Amino acid sequence: MVGVLIGAIALLNAIAQVLLKLGSGRGINGHLLAGVGVYGLSTVLYVVVLGRSQLSLAYPTTIGLTIAATTFGGVWLLAERVPFLAWVGIGLILSGIGAIAIAGLTQP
């Protein structure tokens, strides 16, 4: 259940980032307010995760998945170009998340 919540938080964080990017530089607007609202929801879910998981597992997995999801969102929704080496970095981040998750599963 915690893994599903962490995935949802990362997705919400990425959505919030895209909304903030769409709303940036235009004063207070709907995209900006929606981005802040989505961040608020993800924060509430993150507090739930912290109550059910170790910080040393929850934080790096949430941040790492958020980085990956935000990069994908930038490419797919904002037509941003990401260099090959950045994709290598995303792969390394995802590998690190896998290692952290496996280590978390093996702790007593």
KEMI-979136 format. One record per residue (C-alpha): residue number from 1; residue in three letters; chain; x negated, y, z negated. Coordinates in nm, 2 decimals, decimal comma. Example, Ala and Ser with C-alpha at 12.3 -4.5 7.8 and 13.67 -1.06 7.14 Angstrom:
2
<site><seq>1</seq><type>Ala</type><mol>A</mol><xx>-1,23</xx><yy>-0,45</yy><zz>-0,78</zz></site>
<site><seq>2</seq><type>Ser</type><mol>A</mol><xx>-1,37</xx><yy>-0,11</yy><zz>-0,71</zz></site>
***
This chain:
108
<site><seq>1</seq><type>Met</type><mol>A</mol><xx>0,00</xx><yy>0,00</yy><zz>0,00</zz></site>
<site><seq>2</seq><type>Val</type><mol>A</mol><xx>-0,28</xx><yy>0,24</yy><zz>-0,08</zz></site>
<site><seq>3</seq><type>Gly</type><mol>A</mol><xx>-0,44</xx><yy>0,18</yy><zz>0,26</zz></site>
<site><seq>4</seq><type>Val</type><mol>A</mol><xx>-0,11</xx><yy>0,27</yy><zz>0,43</zz></site>
<site><seq>5</seq><type>Leu</type><mol>A</mol><xx>-0,09</xx><yy>0,59</yy><zz>0,23</zz></site>
<site><seq>6</seq><type>Ile</type><mol>A</mol><xx>-0,45</xx><yy>0,68</yy><zz>0,31</zz></site>
<site><seq>7</seq><type>Gly</type><mol>A</mol><xx>-0,38</xx><yy>0,63</yy><zz>0,68</zz></site>
<site><seq>8</seq><type>Ala</type><mol>A</mol><xx>-0,07</xx><yy>0,84</yy><zz>0,65</zz></site>
<site><seq>9</seq><type>Ile</type><mol>A</mol><xx>-0,26</xx><yy>1,12</yy><zz>0,47</zz></site>
<site><seq>10</seq><type>Ala</type><mol>A</mol><xx>-0,53</xx><yy>1,12</yy><zz>0,74</zz></site>
<site><seq>11</seq><type>Leu</type><mol>A</mol><xx>-0,26</xx><yy>1,14</yy><zz>1,01</zz></site>
<site><seq>12</seq><type>Leu</type><mol>A</mol><xx>-0,09</xx><yy>1,42</yy><zz>0,83</zz></site>
<site><seq>13</seq><type>Asn</type><mol>A</mol><xx>-0,42</xx><yy>1,61</yy><zz>0,78</zz></site>
<site><seq>14</seq><type>Ala</type><mol>A</mol><xx>-0,49</xx><yy>1,58</yy><zz>1,16</zz></site>
<site><seq>15</seq><type>Ile</type><mol>A</mol><xx>-0,14</xx><yy>1,70</yy><zz>1,24</zz></site>
<site><seq>16</seq><type>Ala</type><mol>A</mol><xx>-0,19</xx><yy>2,00</yy><zz>1,01</zz></site>
<site><seq>17</seq><type>Gln</type><mol>A</mol><xx>-0,53</xx><yy>2,08</yy><zz>1,17</zz></site>
<site><seq>18</seq><type>Val</type><mol>A</mol><xx>-0,37</xx><yy>2,08</yy><zz>1,52</zz></site>
<site><seq>19</seq><type>Leu</type><mol>A</mol><xx>-0,08</xx><yy>2,30</yy><zz>1,40</zz></site>
<site><seq>20</seq><type>Leu</type><mol>A</mol><xx>-0,33</xx><yy>2,54</yy><zz>1,23</zz></site>
<site><seq>21</seq><type>Lys</type><mol>A</mol><xx>-0,53</xx><yy>2,56</yy><zz>1,55</zz></site>
<site><seq>22</seq><type>Leu</type><mol>A</mol><xx>-0,22</xx><yy>2,63</yy><zz>1,75</zz></site>
<site><seq>23</seq><type>Gly</type><mol>A</mol><xx>-0,12</xx><yy>2,90</yy><zz>1,51</zz></site>
<site><seq>24</seq><type>Ser</type><mol>A</mol><xx>-0,46</xx><yy>3,06</yy><zz>1,46</zz></site>
<site><seq>25</seq><type>Gly</type><mol>A</mol><xx>-0,53</xx><yy>3,42</yy><zz>1,56</zz></site>
<site><seq>26</seq><type>Arg</type><mol>A</mol><xx>-0,16</xx><yy>3,52</yy><zz>1,58</zz></site>
<site><seq>27</seq><type>Gly</type><mol>A</mol><xx>-0,07</xx><yy>3,63</yy><zz>1,23</zz></site>
<site><seq>28</seq><type>Ile</type><mol>A</mol><xx>0,19</xx><yy>3,44</yy><zz>1,04</zz></site>
<site><seq>29</seq><type>Asn</type><mol>A</mol><xx>0,38</xx><yy>3,21</yy><zz>1,27</zz></site>
<site><seq>30</seq><type>Gly</type><mol>A</mol><xx>0,57</xx><yy>2,88</yy><zz>1,29</zz></site>
<site><seq>31</seq><type>His</type><mol>A</mol><xx>0,27</xx><yy>2,67</yy><zz>1,37</zz></site>
<site><seq>32</seq><type>Leu</type><mol>A</mol><xx>0,07</xx><yy>2,82</yy><zz>1,09</zz></site>
<site><seq>33</seq><type>Leu</type><mol>A</mol><xx>0,35</xx><yy>2,77</yy><zz>0,84</zz></site>
<site><seq>34</seq><type>Ala</type><mol>A</mol><xx>0,41</xx><yy>2,42</yy><zz>0,96</zz></site>
<site><seq>35</seq><type>Gly</type><mol>A</mol><xx>0,04</xx><yy>2,33</yy><zz>0,92</zz></site>
<site><seq>36</seq><type>Val</type><mol>A</mol><xx>0,04</xx><yy>2,46</yy><zz>0,57</zz></site>
<site><seq>37</seq><type>Gly</type><mol>A</mol><xx>0,35</xx><yy>2,26</yy><zz>0,49</zz></site>
<site><seq>38</seq><type>Val</type><mol>A</mol><xx>0,21</xx><yy>1,94</yy><zz>0,63</zz></site>
<site><seq>39</seq><type>Tyr</type><mol>A</mol><xx>-0,11</xx><yy>1,99</yy><zz>0,43</zz></site>
<site><seq>40</seq><type>Gly</type><mol>A</mol><xx>0,11</xx><yy>2,03</yy><zz>0,12</zz></site>
<site><seq>41</seq><type>Leu</type><mol>A</mol><xx>0,28</xx><yy>1,70</yy><zz>0,19</zz></site>
<site><seq>42</seq><type>Ser</type><mol>A</mol><xx>-0,05</xx><yy>1,52</yy><zz>0,25</zz></site>
<site><seq>43</seq><type>Thr</type><mol>A</mol><xx>-0,18</xx><yy>1,66</yy><zz>-0,08</zz></site>
<site><seq>44</seq><type>Val</type><mol>A</mol><xx>0,12</xx><yy>1,52</yy><zz>-0,27</zz></site>
<site><seq>45</seq><type>Leu</type><mol>A</mol><xx>0,06</xx><yy>1,18</yy><zz>-0,11</zz></site>
<site><seq>46</seq><type>Tyr</type><mol>A</mol><xx>-0,31</xx><yy>1,21</yy><zz>-0,20</zz></site>
<site><seq>47</seq><type>Val</type><mol>A</mol><xx>-0,23</xx><yy>1,26</yy><zz>-0,56</zz></site>
<site><seq>48</seq><type>Val</type><mol>A</mol><xx>-0,03</xx><yy>0,94</yy><zz>-0,55</zz></site>
<site><seq>49</seq><type>Val</type><mol>A</mol><xx>-0,33</xx><yy>0,76</yy><zz>-0,40</zz></site>
<site><seq>50</seq><type>Leu</type><mol>A</mol><xx>-0,56</xx><yy>0,89</yy><zz>-0,67</zz></site>
<site><seq>51</seq><type>Gly</type><mol>A</mol><xx>-0,32</xx><yy>0,75</yy><zz>-0,93</zz></site>
<site><seq>52</seq><type>Arg</type><mol>A</mol><xx>-0,35</xx><yy>0,40</yy><zz>-0,77</zz></site>
<site><seq>53</seq><type>Ser</type><mol>A</mol><xx>-0,71</xx><yy>0,39</yy><zz>-0,65</zz></site>
<site><seq>54</seq><type>Gln</type><mol>A</mol><xx>-1,06</xx><yy>0,47</yy><zz>-0,74</zz></site>
<site><seq>55</seq><type>Leu</type><mol>A</mol><xx>-1,18</xx><yy>0,82</yy><zz>-0,63</zz></site>
<site><seq>56</seq><type>Ser</type><mol>A</mol><xx>-1,50</xx><yy>0,67</yy><zz>-0,49</zz></site>
<site><seq>57</seq><type>Leu</type><mol>A</mol><xx>-1,28</xx><yy>0,47</yy><zz>-0,25</zz></site>
<site><seq>58</seq><type>Ala</type><mol>A</mol><xx>-1,00</xx><yy>0,71</yy><zz>-0,18</zz></site>
<site><seq>59</seq><type>Tyr</type><mol>A</mol><xx>-1,19</xx><yy>1,02</yy><zz>-0,10</zz></site>
<site><seq>60</seq><type>Pro</type><mol>A</mol><xx>-1,45</xx><yy>0,90</yy><zz>0,15</zz></site>
<site><seq>61</seq><type>Thr</type><mol>A</mol><xx>-1,19</xx><yy>0,69</yy><zz>0,34</zz></site>
<site><seq>62</seq><type>Thr</type><mol>A</mol><xx>-0,94</xx><yy>0,97</yy><zz>0,35</zz></site>
<site><seq>63</seq><type>Ile</type><mol>A</mol><xx>-1,19</xx><yy>1,23</yy><zz>0,47</zz></site>
<site><seq>64</seq><type>Gly</type><mol>A</mol><xx>-1,36</xx><yy>0,99</yy><zz>0,72</zz></site>
<site><seq>65</seq><type>Leu</type><mol>A</mol><xx>-1,02</xx><yy>0,89</yy><zz>0,87</zz></site>
<site><seq>66</seq><type>Thr</type><mol>A</mol><xx>-0,92</xx><yy>1,25</yy><zz>0,88</zz></site>
<site><seq>67</seq><type>Ile</type><mol>A</mol><xx>-1,23</xx><yy>1,34</yy><zz>1,08</zz></site>
<site><seq>68</seq><type>Ala</type><mol>A</mol><xx>-1,16</xx><yy>1,07</yy><zz>1,33</zz></site>
<site><seq>69</seq><type>Ala</type><mol>A</mol><xx>-0,79</xx><yy>1,14</yy><zz>1,36</zz></site>
<site><seq>70</seq><type>Thr</type><mol>A</mol><xx>-0,85</xx><yy>1,52</yy><zz>1,40</zz></site>
<site><seq>71</seq><type>Thr</type><mol>A</mol><xx>-1,11</xx><yy>1,46</yy><zz>1,67</zz></site>
<site><seq>72</seq><type>Phe</type><mol>A</mol><xx>-0,86</xx><yy>1,23</yy><zz>1,86</zz></site>
<site><seq>73</seq><type>Gly</type><mol>A</mol><xx>-0,59</xx><yy>1,50</yy><zz>1,81</zz></site>
<site><seq>74</seq><type>Gly</type><mol>A</mol><xx>-0,81</xx><yy>1,77</yy><zz>1,95</zz></site>
<site><seq>75</seq><type>Val</type><mol>A</mol><xx>-0,88</xx><yy>1,56</yy><zz>2,26</zz></site>
<site><seq>76</seq><type>Trp</type><mol>A</mol><xx>-0,53</xx><yy>1,44</yy><zz>2,32</zz></site>
<site><seq>77</seq><type>Leu</type><mol>A</mol><xx>-0,32</xx><yy>1,74</yy><zz>2,22</zz></site>
<site><seq>78</seq><type>Leu</type><mol>A</mol><xx>-0,55</xx><yy>2,03</yy><zz>2,27</zz></site>
<site><seq>79</seq><type>Ala</type><mol>A</mol><xx>-0,75</xx><yy>1,90</yy><zz>2,57</zz></site>
<site><seq>80</seq><type>Glu</type><mol>A</mol><xx>-1,08</xx><yy>1,95</yy><zz>2,39</zz></site>
<site><seq>81</seq><type>Arg</type><mol>A</mol><xx>-1,39</xx><yy>1,79</yy><zz>2,52</zz></site>
<site><seq>82</seq><type>Val</type><mol>A</mol><xx>-1,60</xx><yy>1,59</yy><zz>2,28</zz></site>
<site><seq>83</seq><type>Pro</type><mol>A</mol><xx>-1,96</xx><yy>1,50</yy><zz>2,37</zz></site>
<site><seq>84</seq><type>Phe</type><mol>A</mol><xx>-2,07</xx><yy>1,14</yy><zz>2,38</zz></site>
<site><seq>85</seq><type>Leu</type><mol>A</mol><xx>-2,30</xx><yy>1,18</yy><zz>2,08</zz></site>
<site><seq>86</seq><type>Ala</type><mol>A</mol><xx>-2,00</xx><yy>1,31</yy><zz>1,87</zz></site>
<site><seq>87</seq><type>Trp</type><mol>A</mol><xx>-1,81</xx><yy>0,98</yy><zz>1,96</zz></site>
<site><seq>88</seq><type>Val</type><mol>A</mol><xx>-2,11</xx><yy>0,79</yy><zz>1,84</zz></site>
<site><seq>89</seq><type>Gly</type><mol>A</mol><xx>-2,08</xx><yy>0,98</yy><zz>1,51</zz></site>
<site><seq>90</seq><type>Ile</type><mol>A</mol><xx>-1,71</xx><yy>0,90</yy><zz>1,49</zz></site>
<site><seq>91</seq><type>Gly</type><mol>A</mol><xx>-1,80</xx><yy>0,53</yy><zz>1,54</zz></site>
<site><seq>92</seq><type>Leu</type><mol>A</mol><xx>-2,06</xx><yy>0,55</yy><zz>1,25</zz></site>
<site><seq>93</seq><type>Ile</type><mol>A</mol><xx>-1,80</xx><yy>0,72</yy><zz>1,03</zz></site>
<site><seq>94</seq><type>Leu</type><mol>A</mol><xx>-1,55</xx><yy>0,44</yy><zz>1,10</zz></site>
<site><seq>95</seq><type>Ser</type><mol>A</mol><xx>-1,82</xx><yy>0,18</yy><zz>1,03</zz></site>
<site><seq>96</seq><type>Gly</type><mol>A</mol><xx>-1,90</xx><yy>0,35</yy><zz>0,70</zz></site>
<site><seq>97</seq><type>Ile</type><mol>A</mol><xx>-1,53</xx><yy>0,35</yy><zz>0,61</zz></site>
<site><seq>98</seq><type>Gly</type><mol>A</mol><xx>-1,51</xx><yy>-0,02</yy><zz>0,68</zz></site>
<site><seq>99</seq><type>Ala</type><mol>A</mol><xx>-1,81</xx><yy>-0,08</yy><zz>0,45</zz></site>
<site><seq>100</seq><type>Ile</type><mol>A</mol><xx>-1,66</xx><yy>0,13</yy><zz>0,17</zz></site>
<site><seq>101</seq><type>Ala</type><mol>A</mol><xx>-1,32</xx><yy>-0,05</yy><zz>0,21</zz></site>
<site><seq>102</seq><type>Ile</type><mol>A</mol><xx>-1,49</xx><yy>-0,40</yy><zz>0,20</zz></site>
<site><seq>103</seq><type>Ala</type><mol>A</mol><xx>-1,69</xx><yy>-0,30</yy><zz>-0,10</zz></site>
<site><seq>104</seq><type>Gly</type><mol>A</mol><xx>-1,37</xx><yy>-0,17</yy><zz>-0,27</zz></site>
<site><seq>105</seq><type>Leu</type><mol>A</mol><xx>-1,20</xx><yy>-0,50</yy><zz>-0,21</zz></site>
<site><seq>106</seq><type>Thr</type><mol>A</mol><xx>-1,48</xx><yy>-0,70</yy><zz>-0,37</zz></site>
<site><seq>107</seq><type>Gln</type><mol>A</mol><xx>-1,49</xx><yy>-0,50</yy><zz>-0,69</zz></site>
<site><seq>108</seq><type>Pro</type><mol>A</mol><xx>-1,33</xx><yy>-0,66</yy><zz>-1,00</zz></site>
***
